[in-house]
Amino acid sequence: MKFYVDFDDCLCETAKAFTVIAKRFFGKDVPYEKVRFFNLQQSFELTDDEYEKLMLEGHRTEELLSYDETPGASKVLNELIDKGHEVFVITGRPSSSYEASRRWLDEHGLERATLYCLNKYGRDSFIKNSDFNLELEDYYKMSFDYAIEDSPMAFKFFDHMPELKVLVIDRPWNHECELPGENYTRCFDWEQIRREIGE
């Protein structure tokens, strides 16, 4: 089987790290549980300039490497790889963050997972014809059996795969989101993801 896995807030606790950055730089004290919007500019009530600064800081190599792993993620994914399944980490991070993201995966025991940067949200200075960037037209030629995702904004990227089983990691910004169909399942941790895949 083939698995699509989002990086931020699925493999690592990115939003929690961004709450610390927003408080440090702008005095915005928004607890993680109150991050109600996937759009962090909206969640932290930032100006355009502040948001740009937040994103630059959050994508520095030192910051990216410091993000905590979501408990159980690497263990479950390595179990899948050990069984012969393919794991593709497909992130909306800018392509400039590829090397740090690859290093984070390697340092967390996920050397065998393939990493691609996909310009999901139209905010990347895209490097065409690289080994690690996916253009949307190429992504739409791919198929997966399972997807692990947290962002309601990304659900549209699954429309071309009607048989896909989507496991949605429960996060504050998707609490109130109605899942699009019966093939979507809300999961509260990686242990539940393991059980859903096993079933």
Protein Blocks (a to p, Z undefined) as FASTA:
>chain_A
ZZdddfehplpcfklmmmmmmmmmnopacdfklmmbfblmlmnopafklmmmmmmmmmgf
klmmmpccdehklmmmmmmmmnopacddddfbdfklmmmmmmmmmmnopampccddddfk
opaccdehiakbccfklmmmpccfbdcdfbfklmmmmmmmmkbccdddddfklmmpccfb
fkbccdfbfklmmmmmmZZ
